[in-house]
C-alpha cells in the first residue's frame, strides 16, 4: 500500500504582501520577541495579560456600578466580554453566521 503524499500548505502571496504592508518595524520586533520564547511562556504571558484586562474591567465597572453585588458585577463583566468578542470577530465569521 502506497503512503499518502502530503503536500505543503499553499501560501497566499497576496495575503502575505498585505500583511507585510500593514506591519511596521515595531510589529516585526514584537514578532521576533514572541518567537524567541517557548509556546508555554507565550501562553502564560497571554493568560497574565487576560487577568490584568479582566481585573481592570472589574475595577472600572465596580466604580461605575457600586450598587451591584458580586454576582451581578460578574454577570455584567461576562456580558461585556461577550459583546467585545462578537464585535471583534473577523468579517468572514460574521458572513458565515448570517
DRENTORKE-845307 format. One record per residue (C-alpha): x, y, z; residue in three letters. Coordinates in steps of 0.05 Angstrom, whole numbers, padded with zeros to 5 digits, always signed. Layout:
<atoms>
XYZALA ...
</atoms>
This chain:
<atoms>
+00000+00000+00000UNK +00029+00067-00021UNK +00038+00120+00031UNK -00006+00182+00022UNK +00031+00243-00003UNK +00024+00304+00039UNK +00030+00368+00001UNK +00055+00430+00036UNK +00004+00484+00052UNK -00006+00535-00003UNK +00018+00605+00011UNK -00027+00663-00008UNK +00025+00712-00032UNK -00025+00769-00036UNK -00044+00759+00037UNK +00029+00757+00057UNK +00042+00822+00020UNK -00019+00856+00051UNK +00006+00835+00120UNK +00076+00859+00104UNK +00050+00927+00084UNK +00009+00933+00149UNK +00067+00914+00194UNK +00117+00965+00217UNK +00186+00957+00249UNK +00155+00953+00319UNK +00109+00896+00297UNK +00166+00858+00266UNK +00207+00866+00330UNK +00147+00842+00372UNK +00141+00780+00328UNK +00215+00765+00336UNK +00209+00772+00412UNK +00148+00726+00414UNK +00182+00673+00371UNK +00243+00674+00417UNK +00203+00648+00477UNK +00172+00580+00486UNK +00099+00568+00470UNK +00087+00555+00544UNK +00116+00623+00562UNK +00073+00656+00508UNK +00012+00623+00537UNK +00030+00644+00608UNK +00040+00715+00584UNK -00026+00715+00548UNK -00062+00690+00609UNK -00028+00742+00654UNK -00050+00797+00606UNK -00120+00769+00604UNK -00123+00770+00680UNK -00099+00843+00681UNK -00152+00862+00630UNK -00208+00828+00668UNK -00187+00858+00734UNK -00184+00927+00702UNK -00255+00918+00675UNK -00278+00893+00743UNK -00248+00954+00778UNK -00278+01003+00728UNK -00346+00971+00729UNK -00345+00968+00805UNK -00332+01043+00807UNK -00387+01056+00755UNK -00437+01009+00789UNK -00424+01008+00865UNK -00495+00984+00876UNK -00483+00916+00843UNK -00468+00855+00885UNK -00411+00809+00865UNK -00454+00762+00824UNK -00487+00819+00785UNK -00419+00850+00773UNK -00391+00784+00748UNK -00451+00776+00701UNK -00440+00846+00675UNK -00367+00831+00662UNK -00386+00768+00623UNK -00438+00808+00583UNK -00385+00859+00565UNK -00334+00805+00546UNK -00386+00771+00502UNK -00403+00837+00468UNK -00329+00852+00456UNK -00318+00782+00428UNK -00375+00788+00378UNK -00351+00857+00357UNK -00281+00831+00344UNK -00300+00770+00301UNK -00270+00773+00231UNK -00319+00791+00176UNK -00313+00721+00148UNK -00344+00693+00211UNK -00400+00746+00211UNK -00417+00727+00140UNK -00417+00653+00157UNK -00467+00664+00213UNK -00514+00706+00170UNK 
</atoms>
